[in-house]
């Protein structure tokens, strides 16, 4: 089958973001467009969603995470820890993460 060139005009910032996400997915923009086109033709619709985890941290999300941790602490009867004990736990967790 012959190959053709397909040009698309888009905002420069959008192109940079698209290229970056494609890299996260382990492909380049050309491969991503080909995957999309083949799926659309095969399914005769937009058949899938490709997404990357959001890195946006909101105040509401942070507060919910804090409340979840607080509830878990109460459930595990760890809500009586001193500040020094908490800091030691954080230190140990960071050491585990860096190893």
LINMO-V551555 format. One line per field, one symbol per residue. burial: 1 if it has 16 or more other C-alpha atoms within 10 Angstrom, else 0. A space follows every 50 residues. Layout:
BEGIN
burial=???
END
This chain:
BEGIN
burial=00000000000000000010110000000001000100000000000000 0000000000000000000000000000000000000000000000000
END
